[in-house]
Amino acid sequence: MRGGTAARARATRYARAVVQHLQVDPSASQVGLPTDAPGLPWRGVMRHVGFRRVWLGAMGSSIGTWMEGVGVQWLMAEQTASTLMLGALAVAQLGPMLVLGLPAGLLVDWVDRRKMLLVTQVAMMAIAALLAVAHAIGWATPPVLIGLGLVNGIAMAFNTPAWQTLSPRLVPREELPQAIALMGMQFNLARVAGPALAGVLMARWGATLLFTLNALSFVGVMWAVRSTAPAPPATTGAHAPWREVGEALRFVRDHVGARQVMLGLLLLSMLAAPLQRMLPLFVSEVYHAEEATYGVMLSAIGAGAVLGGLTLGRLPSWYPRHHIIPLALLMSGASMTLYCALTEPAWAAACLLVSGFFWIWAFSSLMTSVQLLTPDVMRGRVLALFNMAMFGAMPVGSVLSALLGDWLALQLGGGPGLAVQLGVGVFTLILLLAGAALLIWRTPEIDDLKPGDRGHTRRPGFWAGITAAGHRPA
């Protein structure tokens, strides 16, 4: 009986934590968003000194990360001209998240999150410096690129959940959607600047400069993180890893909204990621262009994402995320599928601009939903599950896309260019169709709407999914 009483007590505490976490102002918008979520100007979020410092530091680091990514992927494509080798690089860089995601999430809930973040940032800085040295002495071969990518992926597995718990500590809960969107915007501003700079610098001075600049870019973000307040463990006392993992799994399984967000993240990661991973082969084998064009293509995605982030913050407060997410998946899939059918770089770049626009709508809305639905007591563990889904699905999608493209090209007698167009194109077409299905059959629980709440309806309809007319105030 004592064990049963303890279990009931734990369940009661958990339920109270969830209820307290999910409470919102009664005057909030009709779709369960925090009162000021859509309308609060982003300059309001920037008034928080800690968030502003971290945002600026992250901007510099993200530019360096994108520059390094351009260099590594271009070197791999140039040396191998193989979709499978690019897929193998993706597995090395992102696979550790699948294996280490849960242990990393548990650790984030057990230790000082600021210290953990600083340790992982130092590790990634050292790896970038090693990459610069390896390229300078002529050792940046495919095995070395994959090996360093694997080590960096291990560091990223522990860095990512620690980083994702940072914004909720720097801004009030009602400003969290804006903070997440603004973090996404800095990442995508960097995606504009980083690849564009990388294409020019690599064409003139080589990839060593890119890797060196990335190593130096960690200094600013480490200073910013160090200036934030200490982040004591979210859980105290004795730890029971399997029980705590089980709590996170049950939360995602039992919460309809969280479960559907997981599905959306899986679709976006597995079906959209191959395009960016295979972009160097589009440039070299389809357009027969050089590094500068690759930088322009990546910058087009980033520019679209910046524009998307700006417009996402200005959507009407009554337009809910459970409409935004499937609409964004549909439009991302449509623009990417069209991109795969084109051979003219200018039109292709226009399609990437549109895909970036809707990609940030989907990704930002998905991650905002995760943060708002998750109690802080298990935030690290739940985010770890979503990271495993996202980063695990990316290399899987890249490898499967490469295998499918190679097989289809072999059947049709085509080369690497046709292989990458077909492999990526099939996956983005599936994304288009999945987005359309989710837009017709929507899930209001993504916005924490419950049966009986205004706006909670499962009535299918494509046009109703686009307009969200049922949520429009009278």
C-alpha positions as CSV (number, residue, x, y, z in Angstrom):
1,M,0.0,0.0,0.0
2,R,2.9,2.4,0.8
3,G,4.2,2.0,-2.8
4,G,0.7,2.7,-4.2
5,T,0.4,5.8,-2.0
6,A,3.7,7.1,-3.1
7,A,2.8,6.5,-6.8
8,R,-0.5,8.3,-6.3
9,A,1.4,11.2,-4.6
10,R,3.8,11.4,-7.6
11,A,0.9,11.4,-10.0
12,T,-0.9,14.1,-8.1
13,R,2.3,16.3,-8.0
14,Y,2.7,15.7,-11.8
15,A,-0.9,16.6,-12.5
16,R,-0.7,19.8,-10.5
17,A,2.5,20.8,-12.3
18,V,0.8,20.3,-15.6
19,V,-2.3,22.3,-14.6
20,Q,-0.2,25.1,-13.2
21,H,2.0,25.2,-16.3
22,L,-0.8,25.2,-18.7
23,Q,-2.9,27.9,-17.0
24,V,-3.4,31.0,-19.2
25,D,-5.2,34.3,-18.7
26,P,-9.0,33.9,-19.0
27,S,-9.0,36.8,-21.4
28,A,-6.5,35.1,-23.8
29,S,-7.3,34.6,-27.4
30,Q,-9.9,32.1,-28.5
31,V,-7.3,29.5,-29.5
32,G,-5.6,29.0,-26.2
33,L,-2.5,31.2,-26.9
34,P,-1.0,33.4,-24.2
35,T,-2.8,36.8,-24.1
36,D,0.0,38.8,-25.8
37,A,1.5,36.0,-27.9
38,P,0.9,37.2,-31.5
39,G,0.8,40.9,-31.1
40,L,3.7,41.7,-28.7
41,P,6.4,43.6,-30.7
42,W,9.7,41.7,-30.8
43,R,11.5,44.8,-29.5
44,G,9.6,44.1,-26.3
45,V,11.4,40.7,-26.0
46,M,14.7,42.4,-26.7
47,R,14.3,44.6,-23.6
48,H,15.4,41.6,-21.5
49,V,19.2,42.1,-21.3
50,G,20.0,38.4,-20.9
51,F,18.0,37.4,-23.9
52,R,19.4,40.3,-26.0
53,R,23.0,39.2,-25.2
54,V,22.3,35.6,-26.0
55,W,20.5,36.5,-29.2
56,L,23.4,38.6,-30.5
57,G,26.0,36.0,-29.5
58,A,24.0,33.3,-31.1
59,M,23.7,35.3,-34.3
60,G,27.5,35.4,-34.7
61,S,27.8,31.7,-33.8
62,S,25.1,30.7,-36.2
63,I,26.8,32.6,-39.1
64,G,30.0,30.6,-38.3
65,T,28.0,27.4,-38.1
66,W,26.5,28.0,-41.5
67,M,29.8,28.9,-43.0
68,E,31.3,25.7,-41.7
69,G,28.4,23.7,-43.0
70,V,28.8,25.1,-46.5
71,G,32.5,24.2,-46.4
72,V,32.0,20.6,-45.1
73,Q,29.2,19.7,-47.5
74,W,30.8,21.2,-50.5
75,L,34.1,19.4,-49.8
76,M,32.2,16.1,-49.5
77,A,30.3,16.7,-52.7
78,E,33.4,17.8,-54.6
79,Q,35.5,14.8,-53.4
80,T,32.8,12.1,-53.9
81,A,29.9,13.4,-56.1
82,S,27.8,10.9,-54.2
83,T,24.4,11.2,-52.7
84,L,25.2,8.3,-50.4
85,M,28.3,10.0,-49.0
86,L,26.3,13.1,-48.3
87,G,23.8,10.9,-46.6
88,A,26.5,9.2,-44.6
89,L,27.8,12.7,-43.5
90,A,24.2,13.5,-42.3
91,V,24.1,10.3,-40.3
92,A,27.4,11.1,-38.6
93,Q,26.4,14.7,-37.8
94,L,22.8,14.0,-36.7
95,G,22.8,10.3,-35.7
96,P,24.2,10.9,-32.2
97,M,21.0,12.8,-31.3
98,L,19.0,9.6,-31.9
99,V,21.3,7.6,-29.6
100,L,22.2,10.2,-26.9
101,G,19.1,12.4,-27.0
102,L,17.4,10.9,-24.0
103,P,20.5,10.7,-21.8
104,A,21.2,14.3,-22.7
105,G,17.7,15.3,-21.8
106,L,17.9,13.6,-18.5
107,L,21.2,15.3,-17.8
108,V,19.8,18.7,-18.6
109,D,17.1,18.2,-15.9
110,W,19.7,17.0,-13.4
111,V,22.6,19.5,-13.7
112,D,23.1,23.3,-13.9
113,R,21.9,24.0,-17.5
114,R,24.2,27.0,-17.9
115,K,27.3,25.0,-17.0
116,M,26.3,22.2,-19.4
117,L,25.8,24.7,-22.2
118,L,29.2,26.2,-21.7
119,V,30.9,22.8,-21.7
120,T,29.3,21.8,-25.0
121,Q,30.1,25.1,-26.6
122,V,33.8,24.8,-25.7
123,A,33.8,21.3,-27.1
124,M,32.3,22.4,-30.4
125,M,34.7,25.3,-30.6
126,A,37.6,22.8,-30.3
127,I,36.2,20.6,-33.0
128,A,35.9,23.5,-35.4
129,A,39.5,24.4,-34.7
130,L,40.6,20.8,-35.5
131,L,38.6,20.9,-38.7
132,A,40.5,24.1,-39.7
133,V,43.8,22.5,-39.0
134,A,42.9,19.3,-40.8
135,H,42.0,21.2,-44.0
136,A,45.1,23.4,-43.8
137,I,47.4,20.4,-43.8
138,G,45.5,18.5,-46.5
139,W,43.8,15.9,-44.2
140,A,40.2,16.9,-44.7
141,T,39.3,13.7,-46.5
142,P,35.8,12.2,-46.5
143,P,36.7,9.8,-43.5
144,V,38.0,12.8,-41.5
145,L,35.0,14.9,-42.4
146,I,32.7,12.1,-41.2
147,G,34.7,11.4,-38.1
148,L,34.8,15.1,-37.0
149,G,31.1,15.3,-37.9
150,L,30.4,12.4,-35.6
151,V,32.3,14.0,-32.7
152,N,30.5,17.3,-33.2
153,G,27.2,15.5,-33.4
154,I,27.9,14.0,-29.9
155,A,28.6,17.4,-28.5
156,M,25.4,18.7,-30.3
157,A,23.3,16.0,-28.7
158,F,24.1,17.4,-25.3
159,N,24.1,21.1,-26.4
160,T,20.7,21.1,-28.0
161,P,18.4,20.3,-25.0
162,A,20.5,22.7,-22.8
163,W,20.1,25.4,-25.4
164,Q,16.4,24.9,-25.8
165,T,15.8,25.4,-22.1
166,L,17.6,28.7,-22.2
167,S,14.9,31.0,-23.7
168,P,12.2,30.0,-21.1
169,R,14.7,31.2,-18.4
170,L,15.3,34.6,-20.1
171,V,11.8,35.9,-20.8
172,P,8.3,35.6,-19.2
173,R,6.1,32.8,-20.3
174,E,3.7,35.0,-22.2
175,E,6.6,36.3,-24.3
176,L,8.0,32.8,-25.1
177,P,6.4,32.5,-28.6
178,Q,8.1,35.7,-29.6
179,A,11.4,34.7,-28.1
180,I,11.4,31.4,-29.9
181,A,10.4,33.1,-33.2
182,L,13.2,35.6,-32.7
183,M,15.7,32.9,-32.0
184,G,14.6,31.2,-35.2
185,M,15.0,34.6,-37.0
186,Q,18.6,35.0,-36.0
187,F,19.3,31.5,-37.2
188,N,17.8,32.2,-40.5
189,L,19.4,35.7,-40.8
190,A,22.6,33.7,-40.3
191,R,21.5,31.3,-43.0
192,V,21.3,34.3,-45.4
193,A,24.7,35.8,-44.4
194,G,26.7,32.7,-43.6
195,P,26.4,30.8,-46.9
196,A,26.7,34.0,-49.0
197,L,29.9,34.9,-47.2
198,A,31.1,31.3,-47.3
199,G,30.6,31.0,-51.1
200,V,32.8,34.1,-51.7
201,L,35.4,33.3,-49.1
202,M,35.8,29.7,-50.0
203,A,36.1,30.5,-53.7
204,R,38.9,32.9,-53.0
205,W,40.7,31.7,-49.9
206,G,39.5,28.1,-49.4
207,A,37.6,26.3,-46.6
208,T,40.3,26.7,-43.9
209,L,39.2,30.3,-43.4
210,L,35.5,29.2,-43.0
211,F,36.4,26.7,-40.3
212,T,38.7,29.1,-38.4
213,L,36.0,31.8,-38.4
214,N,33.5,29.3,-37.0
215,A,35.8,28.4,-34.2
216,L,36.2,32.1,-33.3
217,S,32.4,32.7,-33.5
218,F,31.9,30.7,-30.3
219,V,33.5,33.3,-28.1
220,G,30.6,35.7,-28.2
221,V,27.9,33.2,-27.5
222,M,29.9,31.7,-24.6
223,W,30.3,35.1,-23.1
224,A,26.6,35.8,-23.4
225,V,25.6,32.4,-21.8
226,R,28.1,33.0,-19.0
227,S,26.5,36.3,-18.2
228,T,23.1,34.7,-17.6
229,A,21.9,33.7,-14.2
230,P,22.8,30.2,-12.8
231,A,20.3,27.5,-13.9
232,P,20.0,25.0,-11.0
233,P,18.7,21.5,-11.8
234,A,15.0,21.3,-12.6
235,T,14.7,18.1,-10.5
236,T,16.4,17.5,-7.1
237,G,16.9,14.5,-4.9
238,A,17.5,10.9,-6.0
239,H,17.0,10.2,-9.7
240,A,15.3,7.3,-11.3
241,P,16.2,7.5,-15.0
242,W,13.8,5.0,-16.4
243,R,10.9,6.3,-14.4
244,E,11.7,9.9,-15.5
245,V,12.0,8.8,-19.1
246,G,8.7,7.0,-18.8
247,E,7.0,10.1,-17.5
248,A,8.1,12.0,-20.6
249,L,7.1,9.2,-23.0
250,R,3.7,9.0,-21.3
251,F,3.2,12.7,-21.6
252,V,3.9,12.7,-25.3
253,R,1.8,9.5,-25.8
254,D,-1.2,10.7,-23.8
255,H,-1.3,14.4,-24.8
256,V,-3.0,14.5,-28.2
257,G,-1.5,17.8,-29.1
258,A,2.0,16.8,-28.2
259,R,1.6,13.6,-30.1
260,Q,0.5,15.4,-33.2
261,V,3.3,17.9,-32.9
262,M,5.7,15.0,-32.8
263,L,4.2,13.7,-36.1
264,G,4.5,17.1,-37.7
265,L,8.2,17.4,-36.7
266,L,8.9,13.9,-38.0
267,L,7.3,14.8,-41.4
268,L,9.2,18.1,-41.7
269,S,12.5,16.6,-40.7
270,M,12.4,13.4,-42.7
271,L,10.9,14.7,-45.9
272,A,12.3,18.3,-46.1
273,A,15.8,17.7,-44.8
274,P,17.1,15.7,-47.9
275,L,16.8,18.8,-50.1
276,Q,19.2,20.9,-48.1
277,R,21.6,17.9,-47.6
278,M,21.6,17.2,-51.3
279,L,21.8,20.9,-52.4
280,P,25.5,20.7,-53.3
281,L,24.7,18.0,-55.8
282,F,21.8,20.1,-57.3
283,V,24.3,22.9,-57.8
284,S,27.1,20.8,-59.3
285,E,25.2,18.1,-61.2
286,V,21.9,19.8,-62.2
287,Y,23.0,23.4,-62.6
288,H,26.7,22.7,-63.3
289,A,27.7,25.7,-61.2
290,E,30.3,26.4,-58.5
291,E,30.6,27.3,-54.8
292,A,29.1,30.8,-55.1
293,T,25.8,29.4,-56.5
294,Y,25.6,27.0,-53.6
295,G,25.9,29.9,-51.2
296,V,23.2,31.8,-53.1
297,M,20.9,28.8,-52.9
298,L,21.3,28.4,-49.2
299,S,20.9,32.2,-48.7
300,A,17.6,32.0,-50.6
301,I,16.3,29.5,-48.1
302,G,17.5,31.8,-45.3
303,A,16.0,34.9,-46.8
304,G,12.7,33.2,-47.2
305,A,12.8,32.0,-43.5
306,V,13.5,35.6,-42.4
307,L,10.5,36.9,-44.3
308,G,8.4,34.0,-42.9
309,G,9.5,34.8,-39.4
310,L,8.5,38.5,-39.8
311,T,5.1,37.6,-41.2
312,L,4.4,34.8,-38.7
313,G,4.6,37.3,-35.8
314,R,1.9,39.4,-37.6
315,L,-0.7,36.7,-38.2
316,P,-4.0,37.5,-36.5
317,S,-4.1,36.4,-32.9
318,W,-7.1,34.2,-33.6
319,Y,-5.3,32.1,-36.3
320,P,-4.3,29.0,-34.5
321,R,-1.2,26.9,-34.7
322,H,-3.1,23.7,-35.5
323,H,-4.0,25.5,-38.9
324,I,-0.6,27.1,-39.4
325,I,1.4,23.9,-39.1
326,P,-0.3,21.8,-41.7
327,L,-0.7,24.8,-44.1
328,A,3.1,25.4,-43.8
329,L,3.9,21.7,-44.4
330,L,1.7,21.8,-47.5
331,M,3.3,24.9,-48.9
332,S,6.8,23.8,-48.1
333,G,6.2,20.5,-49.9
334,A,4.7,22.3,-52.9
335,S,7.6,24.7,-53.3
336,M,10.3,22.1,-52.8
337,T,8.6,19.7,-55.3
338,L,8.6,22.4,-57.9
339,Y,12.2,23.2,-57.1
340,C,13.2,19.6,-57.9
341,A,11.6,19.8,-61.3
342,L,13.6,22.9,-62.4
343,T,16.9,23.2,-64.0
344,E,17.2,27.0,-64.2
345,P,19.1,28.4,-61.1
346,A,17.2,31.7,-60.9
347,W,13.7,30.0,-60.8
348,A,15.1,27.4,-58.5
349,A,16.3,30.0,-56.0
350,A,12.8,31.6,-56.1
351,C,11.3,28.2,-55.1
352,L,13.8,27.9,-52.2
353,L,12.8,31.4,-51.0
354,V,9.2,30.3,-50.8
355,S,10.2,27.0,-49.1
356,G,12.2,28.8,-46.5
357,F,9.3,31.1,-45.8
358,F,6.9,28.3,-45.0
359,W,9.6,26.1,-43.4
360,I,10.0,28.6,-40.6
361,W,6.3,28.9,-40.2
362,A,6.1,25.1,-39.6
363,F,9.3,24.7,-37.5
364,S,8.7,27.8,-35.3
365,S,5.0,26.9,-34.7
366,L,5.9,23.3,-33.9
367,M,8.7,24.2,-31.4
368,T,6.5,26.9,-29.8
369,S,3.8,24.3,-29.3
370,V,6.2,21.9,-27.6
371,Q,7.4,24.6,-25.2
372,L,3.9,25.8,-24.3
373,L,2.5,22.3,-23.8
374,T,5.4,20.9,-21.7
375,P,5.7,21.4,-17.9
376,D,9.0,22.8,-16.8
377,V,9.6,19.9,-14.4
378,M,10.1,17.6,-17.5
379,R,11.1,20.1,-20.1
380,G,14.6,18.7,-20.7
381,R,13.3,15.1,-21.1
382,V,10.4,16.0,-23.4
383,L,12.5,18.3,-25.6
384,A,15.0,15.4,-25.8
385,L,12.3,13.2,-27.2
386,F,11.5,15.8,-29.9
387,N,15.1,16.3,-30.7
388,M,15.6,12.6,-31.2
389,A,12.6,12.6,-33.5
390,M,13.8,15.6,-35.4
391,F,17.6,14.9,-35.7
392,G,17.0,11.2,-36.0
393,A,14.6,11.6,-38.9
394,M,16.9,14.0,-40.8
395,P,19.7,11.5,-41.6
396,V,17.2,8.7,-42.2
397,G,15.4,10.8,-44.7
398,S,18.7,11.8,-46.4
399,V,19.9,8.2,-46.7
400,L,16.5,6.8,-47.9
401,S,16.2,9.7,-50.4
402,A,19.7,9.0,-51.7
403,L,18.9,5.3,-52.1
404,L,15.6,5.9,-53.8
405,G,17.1,8.5,-56.2
406,D,20.0,6.2,-57.2
407,W,17.6,3.3,-57.8
408,L,15.2,5.4,-59.9
409,A,18.0,7.0,-61.9
410,L,19.4,3.5,-62.6
411,Q,16.1,2.3,-63.9
412,L,15.8,5.4,-66.1
413,G,19.5,5.4,-67.2
414,G,20.2,8.8,-65.7
415,G,23.2,10.2,-63.8
416,P,23.7,11.9,-60.4
417,G,21.7,14.9,-61.4
418,L,18.6,12.9,-62.2
419,A,19.1,10.8,-59.0
420,V,19.1,13.8,-56.7
421,Q,16.1,15.4,-58.4
422,L,14.0,12.2,-58.2
423,G,15.1,11.1,-54.7
424,V,14.4,14.5,-53.1
425,G,11.3,15.2,-55.3
426,V,9.5,12.1,-54.2
427,F,10.0,12.9,-50.5
428,T,8.9,16.6,-50.9
429,L,5.8,15.4,-52.8
430,I,4.9,13.1,-49.9
431,L,5.3,16.2,-47.6
432,L,2.9,18.1,-49.8
433,L,0.3,15.3,-49.5
434,A,0.8,14.9,-45.8
435,G,0.3,18.6,-45.2
436,A,-2.9,18.6,-47.2
437,A,-4.3,15.6,-45.2
438,L,-3.4,17.3,-41.9
439,L,-5.0,20.5,-43.0
440,I,-8.2,18.7,-43.8
441,W,-8.3,16.6,-40.6
442,R,-6.9,19.1,-38.0
443,T,-5.9,18.6,-34.3
444,P,-7.1,21.4,-32.1
445,E,-5.2,19.9,-29.1
446,I,-2.0,21.4,-30.5
447,D,-3.4,24.7,-29.2
448,D,-4.4,23.0,-25.9
449,L,-8.1,23.2,-26.9
450,K,-10.3,20.6,-25.2
451,P,-13.7,19.2,-26.2
452,G,-16.3,21.9,-25.4
453,D,-13.8,24.8,-25.9
454,R,-14.7,27.3,-28.5
455,G,-12.7,26.4,-31.7
456,H,-12.4,22.8,-30.8
457,T,-13.8,21.1,-33.9
458,R,-12.8,18.1,-35.9
459,R,-15.0,18.8,-38.8
460,P,-12.9,18.1,-41.9
461,G,-12.5,20.6,-44.7
462,F,-9.6,21.9,-46.8
463,W,-10.9,25.5,-47.2
464,A,-11.9,25.7,-43.6
465,G,-8.3,24.6,-42.7
466,I,-6.8,27.5,-44.8
467,T,-9.2,30.2,-43.6
468,A,-9.7,29.1,-40.0
469,A,-13.0,30.9,-40.2
470,G,-14.3,29.0,-37.2
471,H,-11.8,30.8,-35.0
472,R,-12.5,34.3,-36.4
473,P,-14.0,36.6,-33.7
474,A,-17.6,37.5,-34.4
